[in-house]
Amino acid sequence: MTDLDPGSSLPLACTLGPQDGRDRLRRWEALHRSAAPVSSLRHGVLEVRYPGAPGVLAELSALAAAEQNCCTFVDWSVAQAGGDAVLTVRAPAGQPEAVEPIAALFATGA
């Protein structure tokens, strides 16, 4: 698992300002470090699975809601499955590439 790349640029359609983007990335990085998620990307659907731990579902839900407000070009949702918190980011129909810049932030090591 790799950490989120703090040098990564935000997707072009994101409406966050530069400072807001850095702060949001820091929150994602902290969640990433605390929960060691595993991600997969298939046909324009990114799934990021966080093993169940105290506070993970609440923070993931808050972050996904915040992302939905600024990155409306994709759909963000969070669910609980088998004790894990699962983030799903879906690209619009016919535009699977829309989720690729976001997926790159969650890429796992081989």
C-alpha positions as CSV (number, residue, x, y, z in Angstrom):
1,M,0.0,0.0,0.0
2,T,1.4,3.4,-0.9
3,D,0.5,6.7,0.9
4,L,-1.5,9.2,-1.0
5,D,0.9,11.3,-3.0
6,P,0.9,14.8,-1.4
7,G,2.4,16.1,-4.6
8,S,-0.4,14.9,-6.7
9,S,-2.6,17.5,-8.3
10,L,-6.3,17.5,-7.9
11,P,-8.5,16.5,-10.8
12,L,-9.2,19.4,-13.1
13,A,-13.0,19.5,-12.3
14,C,-12.4,19.7,-8.6
15,T,-13.6,23.0,-7.1
16,L,-11.4,23.1,-4.0
17,G,-8.9,25.9,-3.7
18,P,-5.2,25.2,-3.3
19,Q,-5.1,25.3,0.5
20,D,-8.4,23.4,0.9
21,G,-7.0,20.7,-1.4
22,R,-3.9,20.3,0.7
23,D,-5.9,20.2,3.9
24,R,-8.3,17.6,2.4
25,L,-5.4,15.5,1.2
26,R,-3.9,15.5,4.7
27,R,-7.1,14.2,6.1
28,W,-7.2,11.4,3.4
29,E,-3.6,10.6,4.1
30,A,-4.2,10.3,7.9
31,L,-7.2,8.0,7.2
32,H,-5.0,6.0,4.8
33,R,-2.2,5.5,7.3
34,S,-4.6,4.6,10.1
35,A,-6.7,2.1,8.2
36,A,-4.5,0.6,5.4
37,P,-7.1,0.5,2.7
38,V,-7.1,-1.7,-0.5
39,S,-8.3,-0.2,-3.7
40,S,-9.5,-1.5,-7.1
41,L,-10.6,0.2,-10.2
42,R,-12.9,-1.5,-12.7
43,H,-14.9,0.0,-15.6
44,G,-15.1,3.5,-14.1
45,V,-15.9,2.3,-10.5
46,L,-13.3,2.8,-7.8
47,E,-13.7,0.8,-4.6
48,V,-11.6,1.5,-1.6
49,R,-12.0,-0.9,1.3
50,Y,-10.9,0.2,4.8
51,P,-10.7,-2.6,7.4
52,G,-13.1,-1.8,10.3
53,A,-11.5,0.3,13.0
54,P,-13.0,2.8,15.4
55,G,-13.8,6.1,13.7
56,V,-13.0,5.0,10.2
57,L,-16.5,4.8,8.9
58,A,-17.4,8.3,10.4
59,E,-14.3,9.9,8.9
60,L,-14.7,8.2,5.6
61,S,-18.3,9.3,5.4
62,A,-17.4,12.9,6.3
63,L,-14.7,13.0,3.6
64,A,-16.9,11.4,1.0
65,A,-19.6,13.9,1.7
66,A,-17.1,16.8,1.4
67,E,-15.8,15.4,-1.9
68,Q,-19.3,15.0,-3.3
69,N,-19.8,18.7,-2.7
70,C,-16.6,19.8,-4.6
71,C,-16.1,16.9,-7.1
72,T,-19.6,16.5,-8.5
73,F,-18.4,15.0,-11.7
74,V,-18.3,11.6,-10.0
75,D,-20.6,9.9,-7.5
76,W,-19.2,9.3,-4.0
77,S,-20.8,6.8,-1.6
78,V,-19.8,5.0,1.6
79,A,-21.2,1.7,2.9
80,Q,-20.3,-0.8,5.5
81,A,-19.7,-4.4,4.3
82,G,-18.6,-7.3,6.4
83,G,-17.1,-5.0,9.1
84,D,-15.2,-2.9,6.5
85,A,-16.0,0.7,5.5
86,V,-16.2,0.8,1.7
87,L,-15.8,4.0,-0.4
88,T,-17.2,3.7,-3.9
89,V,-16.5,6.4,-6.5
90,R,-18.4,6.0,-9.8
91,A,-17.7,7.8,-13.1
92,P,-20.6,9.1,-15.2
93,A,-21.9,6.6,-17.7
94,G,-19.7,6.5,-20.8
95,Q,-16.9,8.4,-19.1
96,P,-14.9,5.8,-17.1
97,E,-11.8,7.9,-17.3
98,A,-13.4,10.5,-15.1
99,V,-12.5,8.5,-12.0
100,E,-8.9,7.7,-13.0
101,P,-7.3,10.8,-11.4
102,I,-9.0,10.0,-8.1
103,A,-8.1,6.3,-8.3
104,A,-4.4,7.3,-8.8
105,L,-4.5,9.0,-5.3
106,F,-5.6,5.6,-3.8
107,A,-3.3,3.3,-5.8
108,T,-2.0,0.4,-3.9
109,G,1.4,-1.1,-4.3
110,A,1.7,-4.5,-6.0
